[in-house]
Amino acid sequence: SDGFVHSVGEPEDFEVQCGLPSKVSITDTNRCFVNTADRYDNTTAVRAQSGSSIAAALVAGSAALLRHYLVDGYYPAGIKNVSNTKHTTPSAALIKGMLINSARSVGGTVDTYTYKYPLPCDPTKEVCVSWTKPKPEDCGTDPTFSKVDCYIRRDQMRGIPSMAQGFGRPMLTNVMWTNDSAYSLFLDENYVPNGFQRSYTFPILETSPEFPLKITLTWTDAPGTPEAKNILVNDLDLIVQLSSQQVLYNPNQGVTTVVDVFEPYYGNDGGRTRVRDRSNVVEQVTIDGLNSNTNMTVVVMGTRVPSWMNSVLEGQNFALVITGQIKPKYEAWNLTRSAVLQFVDDNARGSKVEDERLVNSYNYLDTFKTGMVTVEDITIRIKSISAAMARDMIKEADEDRDGELSLDEWKAAVMTARSRARVPTDPELYFGKADASLLEDDLQVTDTDLSFAVRPSYSIVLGVSLTILSLLSTGRQL
C-alpha cells in the first residue's frame, strides 16, 4: 500500500474497503484492519502505521519479490522465461541496488525539535555539549519548570539520499521491468580490481522528472580492522559522463560551430560539488533533464582496493542497476514491426504454435537456403523494407556479430517487436586501467593504507533486510 487507502466505519463493523482510494487517515476509527483470520477475503486489510518495524517488513517483502522476479527469468526480456539463466542467482548487492534504484522521495516536510537558547552549562563543573537534539516531551515554555524552550524546525524533504528519508520509499514498478514498461532496465554483476575501471556507454533518449535516468552502484565490502582510518576497505567510485554535441552560432562572424560537450556526475553528489563519496557502499546518480541524442558513459572505478585483490582476475564484486530512457535495442524492428509481424503470419504455414511459426517464417525468409538470413534476403522477401533499414535490423539483432541473422536472433527480435518491449541497446563495454583523468592524486593506494584492511578467511552474506532499513525512516507508510 502507498498509505492512501483505508476502510470506513467503526472497526467492529468490519466494513473493509481498502481498495477504495481516499485521503489517508490514521485515526483509530478509520484504520483498515480485521482482528481474525477468517475475516479476510479478496479485499485486503491495510493498517496505516509508521516506524522501522513496519518499514522492515515491507522492504523485506519487496526484496523477496525482486528476487522472485529474477529467479523466474523476467530479465532481460521482460517476460517470464524459466530457461533464462541471467541473474537468476542474484547477489545481496543486486537486490539492494534494485530496491534503492526503485525508490522515490516521499516529499512533504520533516519536523525537527531544536533548542531555542543554548543550554545552561558550567564548563568548570561539567562537559558542555555544543549541540544535542531534544525530545518533544522535554520542551516547554514556562521557565519555572524543568523543561526548556524549544522550537520546531520544519524542513522540506528535498533530495536523496538524506538523513530524513534515506533513498526514499521503494516503488517496485520502477525497477520490475516488463515488456509494457515505459522505461528500460539494465543490470550487471561484475568486479573491478584496484586502479581498473569498467565502463558502459549507452545512447540516451530524452528524460524527464517522471522518467529520470537513475544509476545505482552497490557492493558488499570486506570486513576491516577496528579503528581503521578508512571507513571502507574497498572503495569504488561511480562516475557518469554525458556527452553530446551542441551547435554554437557566432553572430559577429556568421559562423556555426559544432562542439562536443561533456558533463560529469559523481555518485551521491546531488549538489553537483564534484566531491566523491568515501564512506558508503551505495552510490547513485539521478538525471532528469537531458536533450535527445546524448551518450552516457557509466564508469565503475576501483579507486582503492587492497593489493590482495589487485589482479586482473580478482577484484571487488559489485552490482550496477540502470533505469531510464535508454535507446531501445530493437529500434529498427519497432519501426518495421507491422511488416515483420505480417510476414510471420503469412508464412507460418498454418501453425498456431509460436515457436513453429517463427521457424517456418525464418525458413522462408532464408531465400538462398544458406541457414542464415542476410540483408538481401530481407529486401527480397519483405519488399516494404529498404536495404538501409534491413542493415540496421541485422545490426541490432546480430548477437554474435557475424553480419547475418541466425534463427535464434530472428526469434528474439520478432518476439521483442511483438511485445513492444523496451530492451535497452547493448552498451559499448570497456575494462582496463583507469583513465588517469578520473583519478585523484590523494587517493592512490599505498602500503601503509593496506595495513588497515584485512583479508577475510570466510564468506560474507549480507542480509538485505539489515542493509536497507534506512530506506524508510520518515514514518510514512508504504
C-alpha positions in Angstrom: 0.0 0.0 0.0 1.0 3.6 -0.6 -0.9 4.6 2.5 -3.6 6.3 0.6 -6.4 3.7 1.2 -8.3 2.9 4.3 -11.6 1.5 5.5 -14.7 3.4 6.6 -16.9 2.7 9.6 -16.2 1.5 13.1 -13.7 -1.4 13.5 -16.3 -3.6 15.0 -18.4 -3.3 11.8 -15.6 -4.9 9.7 -16.5 -2.8 6.7 -13.2 -3.5 5.0 -13.0 -1.3 1.9 -9.3 -0.9 1.5 -9.5 -0.8 -2.3 -11.3 2.5 -2.3 -8.9 5.4 -2.9 -9.3 8.0 -0.3 -7.2 10.5 1.7 -5.2 8.6 4.2 -6.4 8.7 7.8 -4.6 7.1 10.8 -7.3 7.7 13.4 -8.4 4.6 15.4 -11.9 4.7 13.8 -10.6 4.9 10.2 -7.9 2.4 10.2 -8.4 -0.6 7.9 -7.9 -3.8 9.8 -9.6 -7.0 10.9 -9.0 -9.0 14.1 -9.3 -12.6 13.0 -8.0 -14.6 10.1 -11.5 -15.7 9.0 -12.4 -12.1 8.3 -10.0 -11.8 5.4 -11.4 -12.2 1.9 -10.5 -10.9 -1.5 -10.3 -7.3 -0.2 -7.0 -6.9 1.7 -7.0 -5.2 5.1 -4.4 -2.4 5.5 -3.4 -0.5 8.6 -1.5 2.8 8.4 1.4 2.8 10.8 4.8 4.3 11.0 8.2 3.2 12.2 11.1 1.0 11.3 9.3 -2.1 12.5 6.7 -1.6 9.7 9.2 -0.5 7.1 11.4 -3.5 7.7 8.6 -6.0 7.0 7.6 -4.1 3.8 11.1 -3.7 2.5 12.0 -7.3 3.2 8.9 -8.4 1.4 9.8 -6.2 -1.5 13.3 -7.8 -1.6 11.7 -11.2 -1.8 9.5 -10.1 -4.8 12.6 -8.8 -6.6 14.5 -12.0 -6.1 11.4 -14.0 -7.4 11.3 -11.7 -10.4 14.9 -12.5 -11.3 14.7 -16.2 -10.5 11.7 -16.6 -12.8 13.7 -15.2 -15.6 11.9 -11.9 -16.3 15.2 -10.2 -17.0 16.3 -9.3 -19.7 13.2 -9.9 -22.0 10.5 -8.5 -19.6 8.5 -11.7 -19.8 8.7 -14.9 -17.6 11.3 -17.3 -19.0 12.4 -20.1 -16.7 15.0 -21.1 -19.1 16.8 -17.8 -18.8 19.9 -18.0 -16.5 20.9 -14.3 -16.4 20.9 -13.0 -12.8 18.8 -16.0 -11.6 21.1 -16.3 -8.5 21.2 -12.6 -7.6 23.7 -11.3 -5.0 22.6 -9.3 -2.0 24.2 -6.3 -3.7 22.0 -6.6 -6.7 18.8 -7.0 -4.7 19.8 -4.0 -2.6 20.7 -2.0 -5.7 17.3 -2.7 -7.3 15.4 -1.7 -4.2 17.3 1.6 -3.8 17.1 2.3 -7.5 13.3 1.9 -7.4 12.9 4.4 -4.5 11.4 7.9 -4.9 11.4 10.8 -2.5 8.5 10.8 -0.1 8.1 14.5 -0.4 6.4 16.7 2.2 8.2 18.1 5.3 10.0 16.7 8.3 9.9 18.4 11.7 12.9 18.7 13.9 12.8 19.9 17.5 15.6 22.4 18.3 16.6 24.3 21.4 15.7 27.9 21.2 18.5 29.0 23.5 21.9 27.5 24.4 21.5 25.1 27.3 22.9 26.3 30.7 26.3 24.7 31.4 29.2 25.4 33.7 32.3 24.2 31.9 34.2 24.1 35.2 31.9 21.5 36.6 30.8 19.5 33.6 31.4 18.8 29.9 29.3 21.2 27.9 27.6 19.7 24.8 27.6 22.1 21.9 24.5 20.5 20.4 22.0 17.9 21.3 18.6 17.1 19.9 15.8 17.5 22.4 12.8 15.2 22.7 9.4 16.8 22.1 8.4 15.9 25.7 11.4 17.8 27.1 10.3 21.1 25.5 8.3 23.7 27.4 7.7 27.5 27.6 7.5 28.1 31.3 11.0 28.9 32.8 9.8 27.9 36.3 9.6 24.3 35.1 12.4 22.0 34.3 11.6 22.0 30.6 13.4 24.3 28.3 12.2 26.4 25.4 12.3 24.7 22.0 11.0 25.4 18.6 10.1 23.2 15.6 12.2 23.5 12.5 10.2 22.3 9.5 12.3 21.3 6.5 11.3 20.3 3.1 12.1 16.7 2.1 14.3 17.5 -0.8 17.0 15.5 -2.4 18.1 11.9 -1.9 19.9 10.4 -0.1 19.2 12.3 3.1 19.3 11.7 6.8 15.5 12.0 6.9 14.4 9.6 4.2 17.5 7.6 3.1 16.9 7.0 -0.6 13.2 7.3 -0.3 10.4 4.7 -0.4 10.7 1.7 -2.8 8.3 1.6 -5.7 8.8 -1.8 -7.3 7.2 -0.8 -10.6 10.1 1.5 -11.2 12.5 -1.5 -11.4 10.5 -4.7 -12.0 10.6 -4.1 -15.8 8.2 -5.8 -18.1 7.5 -5.7 -21.8 5.0 -2.9 -21.4 7.1 -0.7 -19.1 7.8 2.8 -20.4 11.4 2.7 -19.4 14.4 0.4 -19.9 16.3 -1.7 -17.4 20.0 -2.7 -17.4 21.6 -5.0 -14.8 25.2 -6.1 -14.4 27.1 -8.1 -11.8 30.8 -7.8 -12.2 34.1 -7.0 -10.5 36.8 -4.4 -10.7 40.4 -4.5 -9.3 42.4 -1.6 -7.9 43.3 1.0 -10.4 41.0 -0.5 -13.1 37.6 0.6 -14.4 34.6 -0.9 -16.2 32.6 1.5 -18.4 29.3 1.1 -20.1 28.3 3.5 -22.9 24.6 3.9 -23.9 22.7 6.2 -26.3 20.1 8.0 -24.2 16.7 9.4 -25.2 15.1 12.4 -23.6 14.5 12.3 -19.8 12.0 14.0 -17.5 11.2 14.1 -13.8 8.6 11.4 -14.5 11.1 9.1 -16.2 14.5 10.1 -14.8 17.8 8.4 -15.7 18.9 6.6 -12.5 22.2 4.7 -12.0 22.9 2.8 -8.8 26.1 1.1 -7.8 26.2 -1.3 -4.8 28.8 -3.7 -3.4 29.4 -5.8 -0.3 32.6 -4.6 1.3 35.2 -6.8 3.0 35.5 -6.6 6.8 38.0 -4.1 8.1 40.0 -3.9 11.3 38.8 -1.9 14.3 39.8 1.8 14.4 40.9 1.7 10.8 41.4 5.2 9.4 39.4 4.3 6.3 35.7 3.5 6.7 35.7 1.4 3.6 38.2 -1.4 2.9 37.3 -1.5 -0.8 36.3 2.0 -2.2 34.6 2.1 -5.6 33.5 5.2 -7.4 30.5 5.7 -9.7 31.1 8.4 -12.3 28.6 9.2 -15.1 29.7 11.3 -18.0 27.2 12.7 -20.5 28.5 13.7 -24.0 26.5 15.5 -26.6 27.1 17.9 -29.5 25.9 21.5 -29.4 25.6 23.9 -32.3 27.0 27.3 -31.5 26.4 30.4 -33.7 28.7 33.4 -33.7 26.6 36.3 -34.9 29.7 38.6 -35.3 31.4 36.2 -37.7 28.3 34.5 -39.1 30.0 31.1 -38.3 28.3 28.0 -37.0 30.4 25.6 -34.9 29.6 22.1 -33.7 31.3 21.4 -30.3 31.4 18.3 -28.1 30.1 18.9 -24.6 31.0 16.7 -21.6 29.2 16.8 -18.3 30.4 14.6 -15.4 28.3 13.4 -12.4 29.6 11.7 -9.3 27.8 9.1 -7.1 25.8 10.7 -4.2 26.8 14.2 -5.3 23.3 15.6 -5.5 24.6 19.1 -5.0 27.0 18.8 -8.0 30.0 19.7 -5.9 32.2 17.1 -7.6 33.1 15.6 -4.2 33.4 11.8 -4.2 31.8 9.6 -1.6 34.4 7.9 0.6 32.1 6.4 3.2 29.3 4.3 1.6 28.8 1.1 -0.3 25.9 2.6 -2.3 26.4 5.4 -4.8 23.7 6.8 -7.0 23.3 9.4 -9.8 19.9 10.7 -10.9 19.5 12.9 -14.0 16.1 14.2 -15.0 16.9 16.8 -17.7 18.6 15.6 -20.9 18.3 16.6 -24.5 18.0 13.9 -27.1 21.0 12.3 -28.9 23.1 12.2 -25.7 25.5 9.4 -25.0 26.0 8.3 -21.4 29.1 6.5 -20.2 28.9 4.9 -16.7 32.2 4.2 -15.1 32.7 1.9 -12.1 36.2 2.5 -10.8 38.3 0.5 -8.3 39.6 3.6 -6.5 41.0 1.8 -3.5 41.1 -2.0 -3.4 43.7 -3.7 -1.3 46.6 -5.5 -3.1 45.4 -9.0 -2.2 42.6 -8.3 -4.7 44.8 -6.4 -7.1 45.0 -8.6 -10.1 43.1 -8.8 -13.4 41.4 -12.0 -12.2 40.4 -10.7 -8.8 38.6 -7.5 -7.6 35.7 -6.1 -5.6 32.4 -7.6 -6.8 29.6 -5.0 -7.5 26.1 -4.7 -8.9 25.0 -2.0 -11.3 21.4 -1.0 -11.9 20.3 1.5 -14.5 16.8 2.6 -15.4 15.6 5.3 -17.7 15.0 6.2 -21.3 17.9 4.2 -22.8 17.6 3.9 -26.6 15.8 0.6 -27.3 18.0 -2.2 -28.7 15.5 -3.2 -31.5 14.6 0.3 -32.6 14.6 -0.6 -36.3 12.5 -3.7 -35.6 10.0 -1.5 -33.8 9.8 0.8 -36.9 9.2 -2.2 -39.2 7.0 -4.1 -36.7 3.8 -4.2 -38.8 5.7 -5.6 -41.8 7.6 -8.2 -39.9 4.6 -9.5 -38.0 2.5 -9.7 -41.1 5.4 -11.6 -42.8 5.3 -14.1 -39.9 1.6 -14.5 -40.1 1.7 -15.0 -43.9 4.4 -17.6 -43.8 3.6 -19.6 -40.6 2.2 -22.4 -42.8 -0.9 -22.6 -40.7 0.9 -23.4 -37.4 -0.7 -22.0 -34.2 2.4 -22.7 -32.1 4.6 -19.6 -31.7 7.9 -21.3 -32.0 6.9 -23.2 -35.1 5.5 -20.1 -36.7 8.9 -18.4 -36.2 10.8 -21.3 -37.6 8.6 -21.6 -40.6 8.7 -17.9 -41.4 12.5 -17.9 -40.9 13.0 -20.8 -43.3 11.0 -18.9 -46.0 13.0 -15.7 -45.2 16.2 -17.6 -45.9 15.8 -17.2 -49.6 19.0 -18.9 -50.7 18.8 -21.7 -48.1 22.2 -20.9 -46.5 21.0 -21.3 -43.0 21.5 -17.6 -42.4 19.5 -14.5 -43.3 21.2 -11.5 -45.0 20.2 -8.0 -45.9 19.4 -9.3 -49.4 17.1 -11.9 -48.1 15.1 -9.4 -46.1 14.7 -7.0 -49.0 13.6 -9.8 -51.4 11.0 -11.3 -49.1 9.7 -8.2 -47.3 9.7 -5.7 -50.1 8.5 -2.7 -47.9 11.8 -2.8 -46.0 14.7 -0.9 -47.6 18.3 -2.2 -47.7 19.4 0.5 -45.2 16.6 -0.5 -42.8 17.5 -4.2 -43.2 21.1 -3.4 -42.4 20.0 -1.7 -39.2 17.7 -4.6 -38.3 20.5 -7.2 -38.6 23.0 -4.9 -36.8 20.6 -4.7 -33.8 19.8 -8.4 -33.6 23.2 -9.8 -34.6 24.4 -11.1 -31.2 27.4 -13.0 -32.5 28.5 -10.1 -34.8 28.8 -12.3 -37.9 26.8 -9.9 -40.1 23.9 -12.3 -40.6 20.7 -13.3 -38.8 20.5 -16.7 -37.2 17.3 -18.4 -36.2 17.7 -17.6 -32.5 18.5 -14.0 -33.3 15.3 -13.9 -35.5 13.2 -15.3 -32.8 14.5 -12.8 -30.2 14.0 -9.8 -32.4 10.4 -10.8 -33.6 9.3 -11.6 -30.0 10.6 -8.3 -28.8 8.9 -6.4 -31.6 5.7 -8.3 -30.9 5.7 -7.4 -27.2 6.9 -3.8 -27.9 9.4 -4.3 -25.0 12.0 -1.5 -24.5 15.0 -3.8 -24.3 18.0 -1.4 -23.9 20.6 -1.4 -26.6 23.8 -3.3 -25.8 26.3 -0.9 -24.2 29.8 -0.4 -25.5 32.0 -2.0 -22.9 35.5 -1.3 -21.6 37.6 -3.0 -19.0 41.1 -1.9 -18.3 43.4 0.5 -16.5 41.5 3.5 -15.0 41.5 6.7 -17.1 44.2 8.9 -15.5 41.9 12.0 -15.8 39.4 10.3 -13.5 41.9 9.5 -10.7 42.7 11.8 -7.8 46.3 12.0 -6.6 45.4 11.8 -2.9 43.5 8.5 -3.4 46.4 6.3 -4.7 46.7 3.1 -2.6 49.9 2.9 -0.6 51.4 0.1 1.6 50.5 1.9 4.8 46.9 2.2 3.7 46.7 -1.6 3.2 47.6 -2.2 6.8 44.2 -1.1 7.7 42.5 -3.8 5.6 42.3 -7.4 6.5 41.6 -10.2 4.1 38.7 -12.3 5.2 39.1 -16.1 5.5 35.4 -16.7 5.3 32.4 -15.8 3.1 30.2 -12.9 3.9 26.5 -13.0 3.4 24.9 -9.6 3.7 21.3 -9.7 4.9 19.3 -7.4 2.7 16.8 -6.5 5.4 19.6 -5.2 7.6 21.2 -3.1 5.0 18.1 -1.2 3.7 16.2 -0.2 6.8 17.3 3.4 6.2 15.2 3.4 3.0 12.2 4.3 5.2 12.7 6.4 8.3 10.1 9.1 7.8 7.2 7.4 9.5 5.1 7.4 6.3 3.5 4.1 5.4 4.5 2.4 2.1 
